[in-house]
């Protein structure tokens, strides 16, 4: 439907009060027919920016999404819905809405665009009739010259990246009357107009004789009048509904020219203005923009806002509140300022474009028992946290901010939007920084983070937390072109939209876009569409998981899964499920069973011949798969095989260099654990570190062997059960030479210069009498002039070394010696030349 502007409603206060009473009666009647409560399902609604009027950013009634299921396997993009323009405001959500013409109730997500449209989409799927919006209203009529404001006319597109200006702020919903309030800006044949619309949440139809054109004036203390100028104003902060009044904040288009900060108040049932406040009525500027963060309210109905750069003279009786935190209180006569805080360095903040209004105010839960039970947190482009007493905000102290409760510099950059408060902790980040959480105890924040993320977050977006009261907290935030989810307790990264490649890609979002989490789904509005993330349909394991059986046999219990909707629990029938063991060699009775009417599918599985643990997957395209783990154990022992240590050698009385390792194996060569293996050397006299060993999980038994004093070939026997005995062969070699003795060839006579008839032979042995081969033996006649056939001679395998000796040229009795390096003893011979 197209909505056209109507005449501005102007009436005397007494008449407006009558209208208001009539409207309240009509609203009470309408509430009786509105299906927002009494549903069989207790579901959460998100009806305002950052979840509540305190702007804590917490949905504490999320029972579906948990840190254990938000991951790339179970969670991702479910569907998208196209829109006609950039969405800047946060999506809102209502459950169980009866839509005229629909046979069933719908959970509904609402988005508003810069093209001056409001959409209501089914929040759970885009199938069938839900492929189209449940309703869609547009506030433009180009044929009549009513359009959005072109970016070239609004200006500052280099900062905002807005191609047009229509609906910027997050709307607000009154679930009691079933009304969605939204402010749209239009260009009407060169005249710029803001209108407040009150739309029926079920139909999009205007309510309460709306819309109304926004107009405002503000009289200064000196009698001058400031006028609200539509062209220069932008309603970026989310709308606030408190005590039956709609509050809207205004500021610049993103660049400062002609703008002022305004807060306008309207009766939610009559749409008549009940208050207006100008943050800088004399000198201008002091915008309220807050990166889209809504104006904040405490439980007493006080309104809080932060202003941008601009002049400040309130400490001298003026009415200009640049770079300040304001508290406004609705009265029957308007919306006066009742308190404020201005940092000591406000002039510098304004001059350096480090104003406070990049962020909004967060009202903290009451802190009983302390000196300051009513607290609020403000921050801004410097990233400094100001903890304020809402009962005495401190005004301005040029010497320093010592009058406030606490000032904390958390080491972050510019904060956009609002921090998040959950479970006694304030979560904040800015610029490019980690997410840092500061605890709140006894009315003060910890001076250092109690937990922080390992990853860095770029500024420009706002975090929210979903939780089931104080458990299963998940912090959600858009980081560039990537939405991320962190465990709120640990700030450990759980999921990003880039984890699954391009499957969950998040399109480009507007500056300061904020996600909405409701009833197990996450809604993100972008520059082109609404993207819905959530849990995939799931395959749940019903039977057959974690079984153990002998290799090459069928598992005793069939593998059974169930295909279910994770939200309703309803089964999916007729779904083909694919089972796979990842190529591990097992076989299925069927790899593609089809789910029955109850969503069940099953198959049997025969283990391969390899003993191991196997991961079996059950998968369906678009479903979160099931994973089963099965274990194949070895068959009966078949034989003993050598693994390590066979055919080694070592000197006598020395441990073999490698352990002796054998495997007790089944017929498929799988090692069999728990079998006792006995070792012996057949009486060779060596020593085993273990004469029996029990096979480990791989079927291995191990022992060490030290040789005896006898150099010889040794057979090590390994036996187990009634299996064939395994023989391993080792060699004990002689030790180092310690003894040298003459064997033969001494006492010979030969003519001069003649070779003796017999060789000279010596024997080399170790300390145990074992023959030492390859020993180097040096023979010498003391320089008598004889010669030897080998110098030195080498002992053979029997330990003997032999040389031929040729006598000297002169007659005489000659003494010949044989020696081995390192051996004290020598062998001696005589030879006679007549």
C-alpha positions in Angstrom: 0.0 0.0 0.0 1.1 3.6 -0.5 0.6 6.1 2.3 0.1 9.7 1.4 0.7 12.6 3.8 -2.2 14.0 5.7 -2.8 17.4 7.2 -0.9 18.4 10.2 -3.0 18.0 13.4 -3.0 21.2 15.5 -5.3 21.6 18.5 -5.5 23.3 21.8 -4.1 21.3 24.8 -7.5 20.6 26.2 -8.7 19.3 22.9 -5.5 17.2 22.5 -6.2 15.6 25.9 -9.7 14.7 24.9 -8.3 13.1 21.7 -5.8 11.2 23.8 -8.4 9.7 26.1 -10.5 8.6 23.1 -7.5 7.1 21.5 -6.6 5.2 24.7 -10.1 3.7 24.8 -9.8 2.7 21.2 -6.4 1.1 21.9 -7.8 -0.9 24.8 -10.5 -2.3 22.5 -7.9 -3.1 19.8 -5.7 -4.9 22.3 -8.4 -7.5 22.9 -8.1 -8.6 19.3 -4.3 -8.4 19.0 -2.6 -11.8 19.1 0.6 -10.7 20.8 0.2 -12.6 24.0 -1.4 -15.8 25.3 0.4 -17.9 22.7 1.2 -21.5 23.5 4.8 -20.7 22.8 6.6 -18.2 25.1 8.7 -16.2 22.5 10.7 -13.1 22.8 9.9 -9.8 21.1 12.5 -7.2 20.0 10.5 -4.0 19.9 13.2 -1.3 20.2 16.8 -0.5 19.4 19.4 -2.6 21.4 16.6 -4.7 22.9 15.4 -2.4 25.7 15.0 1.2 26.8 18.1 0.9 28.9 20.0 0.0 25.7 21.8 -3.0 27.3 21.8 -4.9 24.1 20.8 -8.2 25.7 18.1 -10.7 24.8 18.2 -12.8 27.9 15.4 -15.2 26.7 17.3 -17.0 24.0 16.9 -20.7 24.5 17.8 -22.0 21.1 21.2 -20.6 20.2 24.0 -21.7 22.4 27.8 -21.6 22.2 27.7 -25.3 21.4 25.5 -25.1 18.3 26.6 -21.8 16.8 29.3 -23.0 14.5 29.7 -23.5 10.7 28.4 -27.1 10.9 25.1 -26.2 12.5 24.5 -22.5 11.9 24.5 -20.3 8.8 22.5 -18.4 6.3 18.9 -19.6 6.0 17.4 -17.1 3.5 17.2 -13.5 2.4 14.5 -11.1 1.5 15.0 -8.2 -0.9 14.2 -4.6 -0.1 14.1 -1.4 -2.1 16.8 0.6 -0.3 19.5 0.8 2.2 18.5 -0.4 5.7 20.2 1.6 8.5 18.0 0.8 11.5 17.9 -2.4 13.4 15.3 -5.0 12.4 12.5 -5.4 15.0 10.7 -8.6 15.8 7.2 -9.7 17.0 6.1 -13.3 17.5 2.7 -14.8 16.8 1.0 -12.1 14.7 -2.2 -12.8 12.9 -1.9 -11.3 9.4 -5.3 -10.7 7.6 -5.7 -13.2 4.8 -3.3 -15.7 6.3 -4.6 -18.9 7.9 -1.8 -19.0 10.5 0.0 -16.7 12.8 3.5 -15.5 11.9 6.6 -14.5 13.6 7.3 -11.2 11.9 10.5 -9.2 11.3 10.2 -5.5 10.4 12.7 -3.4 8.5 12.6 0.1 7.2 14.6 1.5 4.3 16.1 4.7 3.1 13.7 4.5 0.2 10.9 5.3 2.7 9.5 1.8 2.9 8.6 -0.4 5.8 8.5 -4.2 5.3 7.0 -6.9 7.4 8.4 -10.4 6.5 7.8 -13.8 7.9 10.7 -14.3 10.3 11.0 -18.0 9.8 11.2 -18.7 6.1 10.7 -17.3 2.6 8.9 -20.4 1.2 5.6 -20.3 -0.7 3.6 -17.2 0.1 6.3 -16.1 2.5 8.5 -15.3 -0.5 6.7 -12.0 -0.6 6.4 -9.5 2.3 3.5 -10.0 4.6 2.9 -6.3 4.0 4.9 -3.4 2.6 4.1 0.3 2.8 5.8 3.1 1.0 5.7 6.8 2.0 6.6 8.2 -1.4 4.5 9.1 -4.4 6.8 10.1 -7.2 3.9 10.9 -9.5 2.8 13.6 -7.0 6.4 14.8 -6.5 6.9 13.1 -3.2 10.2 11.3 -3.1 13.0 10.5 -0.7 15.6 13.2 -0.3 18.3 12.7 -2.9 21.8 12.3 -1.5 23.0 15.1 -3.6 20.5 17.4 -1.9 20.9 16.1 1.7 24.7 16.3 1.3 27.6 14.7 3.1 27.3 11.5 1.1 31.1 11.0 1.4 30.6 10.4 5.1 27.2 8.6 5.2 27.4 6.7 1.8 23.7 7.4 1.6 22.3 7.7 -2.0 19.0 8.9 -0.6 17.5 9.9 2.7 14.2 8.4 3.9 13.9 6.3 7.0 17.2 6.3 8.9 16.4 5.4 12.5 15.3 2.2 14.1 11.5 2.3 14.5 9.9 1.3 17.8 6.9 -1.0 18.5 4.3 -0.9 21.2 3.3 -4.5 21.6 0.4 -3.6 23.8 -1.4 -1.6 21.0 0.2 -3.4 18.1 1.7 -0.3 16.7 5.0 0.4 14.9 6.2 4.0 15.0 8.6 5.2 12.3 9.8 8.6 11.2 10.2 9.1 7.4 11.8 12.1 5.6 10.5 13.1 2.2 11.2 15.7 -0.5 7.8 17.0 -1.5 8.3 19.1 -4.6 11.3 20.8 -3.0 9.9 21.0 0.5 11.5 18.7 3.1 9.3 17.0 5.6 9.6 14.6 8.5 6.5 12.6 9.5 5.8 10.3 12.4 3.8 7.3 11.3 1.9 4.9 13.5 1.4 1.6 11.6 -0.7 -1.4 12.5 1.8 -4.3 13.0 -0.5 -6.7 11.3 -1.4 -4.7 8.2 0.9 -1.6 7.9 -2.2 0.6 7.9 -1.9 4.1 9.5 -3.3 4.4 13.0 -4.4 7.2 15.4 -5.1 9.5 12.5 -1.5 9.5 11.5 0.9 10.4 10.2 1.8 13.8 11.7 4.2 16.3 10.3 7.1 17.1 12.7 7.4 20.7 13.6 9.1 22.3 16.6 10.2 25.5 18.1 12.3 26.2 21.2 12.3 29.5 23.1 15.6 30.6 24.6 16.2 32.3 27.9 16.7 35.6 26.0 13.4 35.2 24.1 14.7 34.2 20.8 13.1 31.2 19.0 14.9 28.3 17.4 13.0 26.5 14.7 13.3 22.8 13.6 14.6 22.9 10.0 13.8 19.6 8.2 16.5 19.9 5.5 19.4 20.1 8.0 18.1 17.5 10.4 18.5 13.7 10.4 16.7 11.4 12.7 19.5 8.8 13.1 18.9 7.7 16.8 16.5 4.9 17.2 13.0 5.9 18.5 12.2 5.5 22.1 8.8 4.6 23.6 8.4 5.2 27.3 5.3 5.9 29.4 3.1 6.3 26.4 5.4 8.9 24.7 7.5 8.6 21.6 10.9 10.3 21.7 13.0 11.1 18.7 16.5 12.5 18.5 17.8 14.6 15.6 21.1 15.9 14.5 23.1 16.7 11.4 23.2 14.9 8.1 26.7 13.8 8.9 28.3 17.1 8.1 27.6 20.2 10.1 25.6 22.9 8.4 22.5 24.5 9.7 21.7 21.7 12.1 21.0 21.6 15.8 20.4 18.7 18.2 16.7 18.1 19.0 14.6 15.8 21.1 10.9 15.8 20.1 8.3 14.0 22.1 4.9 12.8 20.9 1.9 11.2 22.6 1.9 7.6 21.3 -1.9 7.5 21.0 -2.8 10.9 19.7 0.5 11.6 17.9 0.4 15.1 19.3 3.6 16.8 20.3 4.1 16.9 24.1 7.7 18.3 24.3 10.7 19.6 22.4 14.2 20.3 23.5 17.0 22.0 21.5 20.5 21.1 22.6 22.0 24.3 21.2 19.3 26.9 20.4 21.6 29.9 20.3 24.8 28.9 18.5 23.7 25.6 16.8 25.3 22.2 16.2 25.5 19.8 19.2 23.8 17.1 17.2 22.3 13.9 18.7 23.3 11.2 16.2 24.7 8.4 18.4 25.7 6.2 15.5 22.0 5.2 15.4 21.8 4.3 19.1 18.3 5.2 20.4 17.6 7.7 23.1 17.8 5.9 26.5 15.3 5.8 29.4 15.6 4.7 33.0 12.8 3.1 35.0 11.6 6.5 36.2 11.1 7.6 32.6 14.0 10.0 32.4 15.5 10.4 28.9 19.2 10.4 28.2 21.2 11.5 25.1 24.7 12.5 24.1 25.5 15.5 21.9 28.1 16.1 19.3 30.6 18.9 18.8 29.3 22.3 19.4 29.5 25.3 21.7 29.1 24.8 25.5 28.1 27.7 27.8 25.7 26.0 30.3 28.1 26.6 33.1 27.6 30.3 32.6 23.9 30.2 32.3 23.7 29.5 28.6 21.7 26.9 26.8 24.3 25.4 24.5 25.3 21.8 25.3 28.0 20.7 22.9 29.8 17.4 23.8 27.6 16.7 26.7 25.4 14.0 28.3 21.9 15.2 28.8 19.0 14.1 31.1 15.5 15.2 30.1 12.4 14.6 32.1 8.9 14.7 30.7 6.4 16.9 32.5 2.9 18.0 31.7 4.4 21.3 30.4 7.1 19.8 28.1 10.5 18.2 28.1 13.0 20.2 30.3 16.6 19.5 31.0 16.9 18.2 34.5 20.6 17.3 34.7 23.7 17.0 32.6 27.4 16.0 32.5 30.0 17.7 30.3 33.7 16.5 30.2 36.3 19.0 31.4 37.9 19.0 28.0 34.7 19.6 26.0 36.3 22.4 24.0 39.0 20.2 22.8 36.6 17.4 22.0 34.5 19.7 19.9 37.5 21.3 18.2 39.0 17.9 17.3 35.8 16.2 16.3 36.1 13.9 19.2 32.5 14.5 20.4 30.5 12.2 22.6 27.6 11.6 20.2 29.2 8.7 18.4 27.6 6.7 21.2 24.5 6.6 23.3 23.9 6.2 27.0 23.6 2.8 28.7 21.5 2.7 31.9 22.9 0.1 34.3 20.8 -2.0 36.6 20.4 -0.5 40.1 23.4 -1.1 42.4 21.8 -1.6 45.9 23.8 -0.7 49.0 26.3 1.6 47.3 26.8 5.3 47.4 25.5 5.6 43.8 22.7 3.1 43.2 21.5 4.6 39.9 24.3 4.5 37.3 24.7 5.1 33.6 27.6 4.7 31.2 28.5 7.3 28.5 31.3 7.2 26.0 32.2 8.6 22.6 34.9 9.1 20.0 37.8 9.1 22.5 36.7 5.7 23.8 36.7 6.9 27.4 34.0 5.4 29.7 32.2 7.9 31.9 30.3 6.2 34.8 27.7 8.7 35.9 25.3 8.9 38.9 21.9 9.4 37.3 20.8 11.3 40.4 23.7 13.7 40.2 25.4 13.6 36.9 28.0 16.2 37.8 27.5 19.1 35.4 30.8 20.6 34.3 34.2 20.9 36.2 36.8 22.6 34.0 39.6 21.3 36.4 38.8 17.6 35.7 36.1 15.0 35.8 36.6 14.3 39.4 32.9 15.0 40.2 31.7 11.8 38.5 31.7 8.3 39.8 34.5 6.9 37.6 36.3 7.7 34.4 38.0 4.8 32.7 40.3 4.7 29.6 40.0 1.1 28.3 42.5 1.6 25.5 40.1 1.4 22.6 39.2 3.8 19.8 36.0 5.5 18.9 32.9 3.7 20.3 29.9 3.6 18.0 26.4 2.9 19.3 26.2 1.5 22.8 28.3 -0.9 24.8 26.6 -4.1 26.0 25.9 -5.0 29.6 25.3 -8.6 30.7 26.0 -10.7 33.7 27.8 -8.0 35.6 30.1 -7.1 32.8 30.3 -4.2 30.3 31.5 -5.2 26.9 33.1 -2.5 24.8 35.3 -2.1 21.7 36.2 0.7 19.4 38.3 1.7 16.4 40.3 -1.5 15.8 40.6 -3.2 19.1 39.8 -6.4 21.0 36.4 -6.7 22.6 37.0 -6.0 26.3 34.8 -6.8 29.2 35.0 -4.9 32.5 33.3 -6.2 35.6 31.0 -4.0 37.7 31.4 -4.5 41.4 30.2 -2.3 44.3 29.3 0.4 41.8 32.7 0.6 40.0 34.2 -1.0 36.9 37.3 -3.0 37.1 40.3 -0.9 35.8 41.5 -3.7 33.6 39.5 -6.1 31.4 38.4 -9.4 33.1 38.3 -11.0 29.7 39.1 -9.8 26.1 38.9 -11.3 22.6 42.0 -12.5 20.8 40.8 -11.1 17.6 40.4 -7.4 16.7 37.1 -5.7 15.9 36.8 -2.8 13.6 34.6 0.0 14.7 31.4 1.1 13.1 29.0 -1.5 14.3 27.3 -2.4 17.6 27.4 -5.7 19.6 24.5 -7.5 21.1 24.3 -10.5 23.4 21.8 -13.4 23.4 21.6 -15.6 26.5 19.3 -17.8 28.5 19.2 -15.5 31.5 22.8 -15.7 32.7 24.0 -18.8 30.8 24.8 -19.6 27.1 25.8 -16.0 26.4 26.8 -15.2 22.8 28.1 -11.8 21.7 27.2 -11.0 18.1 28.9 -8.2 16.1 29.3 -7.2 12.5 33.0 -6.8 11.8 33.5 -5.2 8.3 31.8 -7.6 5.9 31.7 -10.4 8.4 29.4 -11.2 11.2 31.0 -12.9 14.2 29.8 -14.7 17.2 31.8 -15.0 20.5 31.2 -16.9 23.7 30.3 -14.1 26.0 31.9 -15.6 29.0 35.3 -16.2 27.3 35.1 -14.0 24.2 36.4 -17.0 22.3 35.4 -16.8 18.6 32.7 -19.4 17.8 31.6 -18.5 14.3 32.0 -16.1 11.4 30.1 -15.7 8.2 33.3 -16.5 6.4 33.9 -19.9 8.0 32.0 -21.8 5.3 33.5 -20.1 2.3 30.8 -18.1 0.4 27.9 -20.1 1.9 27.1 -17.5 4.6 28.4 -14.4 2.9 27.1 -11.2 4.4 26.4 -8.4 1.9 27.6 -4.9 2.6 25.8 -3.2 5.5 25.2 0.4 6.2 27.2 2.3 8.8 26.4 1.2 12.3 24.0 -1.6 11.3 23.0 -3.7 14.2 21.9 -7.4 14.2 18.8 -8.6 16.0 18.7 -12.0 17.7 15.3 -13.5 18.4 14.0 -17.0 19.0 16.9 -18.9 17.5 17.6 -16.7 14.5 19.8 -13.7 13.7 18.5 -10.9 11.4 20.9 -8.6 9.6 19.6 -5.8 7.4 22.1 -4.7 4.6 22.2 -2.2 1.8 20.2 -4.5 -0.4 18.3 -7.1 1.7 17.4 -8.7 5.0 19.6 -11.8 5.7 18.4 -14.4 8.2 20.9 -16.7 9.9 20.0 -19.6 12.1 20.3 -23.3 12.8 20.1 -25.7 9.8 17.6 -28.6 9.8 19.4 -31.3 11.8 20.2 -35.0 11.6 20.1 -36.3 15.1 21.8 -39.6 16.1 19.1 -41.9 17.6 21.0 -45.3 17.8 24.2 -47.0 16.9 26.8 -44.4 18.0 30.0 -45.4 19.9 29.9 -49.1 19.2 32.8 -51.6 19.3 33.0 -54.8 17.3 35.6 -57.1 15.8 37.0 -56.1 12.4 35.2 -57.4 9.3 32.0 -57.9 11.3 28.6 -56.1 11.3 28.1 -53.6 14.1 25.5 -55.1 16.5 23.1 -52.1 16.4 22.0 -50.4 13.2 23.0 -46.7 12.7 19.8 -44.7 13.0 19.3 -40.9 12.6 16.3 -38.6 12.7 15.8 -35.6 10.5 14.2 -32.8 12.5 13.4 -29.1 12.4 15.6 -27.6 15.2 13.0 -25.0 16.0 9.7 -27.0 16.0 11.2 -30.5 16.6 9.0 -31.8 13.7 10.4 -34.6 11.6 11.3 -34.5 7.9 10.0 -37.5 5.9 11.2 -38.5 2.5 14.7 -37.1 2.9 17.5 -39.1 1.4 20.4 -39.4 3.9 23.9 -40.2 2.7 26.1 -42.3 5.0 29.9 -42.3 4.5 32.9 -43.6 6.4 35.3 -41.3 4.5 36.8 -44.1 2.5 37.8 -46.2 5.5 36.8 -49.5 3.8 33.7 -50.4 5.7 30.4 -51.3 4.0 26.8 -50.1 4.5 23.7 -52.1 3.9 22.6 -48.9 2.1 24.4 -45.6 1.9 21.3 -43.7 1.0 18.3 -44.6 3.2 15.2 -42.3 3.1 13.6 -41.0 6.2 10.2 -42.4 7.1 7.1 -40.6 8.3 8.7 -40.1 11.7 11.9 -38.7 10.2 14.0 -41.9 10.9 16.6 -43.4 8.5 18.9 -46.3 9.3 21.6 -48.6 7.8 23.9 -51.3 9.1 27.6 -51.1 8.9 30.3 -53.7 8.4 33.7 -52.7 9.8 36.7 -53.0 7.5 39.6 -55.4 8.2 41.6 -52.6 9.8 41.4 -52.2 13.6 40.8 -48.5 14.2 38.2 -45.9 15.2 36.1 -44.8 12.2 34.1 -41.5 11.9 30.9 -42.0 10.0 28.9 -39.1 8.7 25.2 -38.8 7.9 24.5 -35.9 5.6 21.8 -34.1 3.7 22.3 -31.0 1.7 21.3 -28.0 3.7 21.1 -30.0 7.0 23.5 -30.0 9.9 25.0 -33.5 9.7 25.3 -36.3 12.3 28.6 -37.8 13.2 29.0 -41.3 14.6 32.1 -42.9 16.0 32.6 -46.7 15.7 35.6 -48.8 16.7 36.9 -52.0 15.1 38.9 -54.3 17.4 41.4 -57.0 16.2 40.3 -60.6 15.6 41.9 -63.5 17.4 45.8 -63.7 17.5 47.2 -65.5 14.5 51.0 -65.1 14.7 54.0 -63.2 16.1 55.9 -61.0 13.7 59.2 -59.1 14.2 58.9 -55.3 14.1 62.3 -54.1 15.2 65.6 -55.3 16.6 66.2 -58.4 14.5 69.7 -59.2 13.1 71.7 -56.8 15.4 75.2 -57.2 16.7 76.9 -55.9 19.8 80.1 -56.7 21.8 79.9 -59.3 24.6 78.2 -58.1 27.8 76.7 -55.1 25.9 73.1 -54.2 25.3 71.9 -54.4 21.7 71.5 -50.9 20.3 67.8 -51.3 19.5 65.0 -52.9 21.5 63.5 -56.1 20.4 59.9 -55.4 19.3 57.5 -58.0 18.2 53.8 -57.8 17.3 51.1 -60.2 18.0 48.8 -59.9 15.0 45.5 -61.2 13.9 44.8 -62.7 10.4 44.5 -59.1 9.0 47.8 -58.0 10.5 46.1 -55.9 13.2 48.1 -55.8 16.4 46.3 -57.6 19.3 46.7 -55.9 22.7 46.8 -57.5 26.1 48.7 -60.7 25.0 51.7 -61.9 27.2 54.8 -62.6 25.1 57.7 -64.6 26.6 61.3 -64.1 25.5 64.4 -66.3 26.0 67.9 -66.7 24.3 67.9 -70.5 24.5 70.4 -70.6 27.3 73.0 -68.4 25.6 73.6 -66.6 28.9 72.6 -63.1 27.9 70.2 -60.9 29.9 66.7 -59.8 28.9 65.2 -56.6 30.5 61.9 -58.4 30.5 61.4 -62.1 29.9 57.7 -61.5 29.4 55.8 -58.4 28.2 52.2 -57.6 27.5 51.3 -56.3 24.1 50.2 -52.6 24.0 47.3 -51.1 22.1 49.0 -51.8 18.8 49.9 -55.3 19.7 53.5 -54.6 20.4 55.7 -56.3 23.1 59.2 -55.0 23.8 62.3 -56.1 25.6 66.0 -55.2 25.7 68.8 -57.8 25.4 72.4 -57.7 26.8 74.9 -60.2 25.3 76.7 -62.8 27.4 80.5 -63.2 27.7 80.6 -65.5 24.8 81.0 -64.2 21.2 78.6 -66.2 19.2 75.3 -66.1 17.1 72.3 -65.9 19.5 68.7 -66.8 18.8 66.1 -64.9 20.8 62.8 -66.7 20.9 59.4 -65.0 21.3 56.4 -67.1 22.2 52.7 -66.4 23.1 49.7 -68.6 23.6 50.0 -71.5 21.2 51.3 -69.4 18.3 54.3 -70.4 16.3 57.5 -69.3 18.0 59.3 -66.3 16.5 63.1 -66.6 16.2 65.1 -63.4 16.1 68.9 -63.6 15.4 71.5 -61.5 17.1 75.3 -61.6 17.1 77.6 -61.2 20.1 81.0 -60.1 19.0 84.3 -60.2 20.9 85.2 -57.3 23.1 88.4 -55.2 22.8 91.8 -57.0 22.6 93.4 -57.7 26.0 95.6 -60.7 25.4 98.3 -61.6 22.8 100.2 -64.9 22.6 102.6 -66.7 20.2 101.1 -69.7 18.5 103.8 -71.0 16.2 106.9 -70.2 14.2 109.5 -69.5 16.9 113.0 -71.2 17.2 113.5 -71.6 13.4 117.0 -71.6 11.7 117.5 -70.4 8.1 120.4 -69.1 6.0 121.0 -65.4 5.8 118.5 -63.4 3.7 116.2 -66.5 3.6 112.5 -66.7 4.4 111.8 -68.9 7.4 110.0 -72.2 6.5 107.1 -71.4 8.8 105.2 -68.2 9.3 105.2 -66.5 12.7 101.7 -66.8 14.1 100.1 -65.0 17.1 96.6 -65.1 18.7 94.6 -62.0 19.9 91.8 -62.5 22.4 89.5 -60.4 24.7 89.3 -60.6 28.4 86.9 -63.6 28.1 89.2 -65.5 25.8 87.1 -64.7 22.7 89.2 -64.5 19.5 89.5 -60.9 18.4 89.4 -60.5 14.6 90.7 -57.5 12.7 93.3 -56.6 15.3 96.4 -54.8 14.0 99.5 -56.7 15.0 103.0 -55.2 14.6 106.0 -57.5 14.2 109.5 -56.2 14.8 113.1 -57.6 14.9 114.4 -54.5 16.6 116.1 -53.2 13.4 118.2 -56.3 12.8 117.7 -56.1 9.1 115.1 -58.9 8.5 111.8 -58.2 6.7 108.2 -59.2 7.2 105.6 -60.0 4.6 103.0 -57.7 6.2 103.5 -54.6 8.4 101.2 -54.7 10.3 99.4 -58.0 10.1 95.6 -58.3 10.8 94.0 -61.0 12.9 91.6 -63.3 11.1 88.2 -64.5 12.3 90.0 -67.0 14.6 92.0 -64.1 16.2 95.2 -65.3 14.5 97.7 -63.0 12.8 100.4 -64.5 10.6 103.5 -63.1 8.8 106.4 -64.6 6.8 109.9 -63.5 8.0 113.0 -63.2 5.9 116.2 -63.4 7.9 118.8 -60.6 8.1 122.0 -60.9 5.8 124.3 -61.6 8.8 124.5 -64.6 11.0 123.3 -64.5 14.5 120.4 -65.2 16.8 117.6 -62.7 16.3 114.7 -61.8 18.7 111.3 -60.9 17.1 108.4 -59.4 19.0 104.7 -59.0 18.2 102.5 -56.3 19.8 98.9 -54.9 19.7 98.2 -51.3 20.6 96.5 -51.2 24.0 97.6 -54.7 25.0 100.3 -54.9 27.6 101.5 -58.3 26.7 103.8 -59.1 23.7 104.6 -62.3 21.9 108.2 -63.1 21.2 110.1 -65.4 18.7 113.7 -66.3 17.9 115.3 -67.0 14.6 118.9 -68.2 14.0 121.1 -67.5 11.0 124.2 -69.8 11.1 
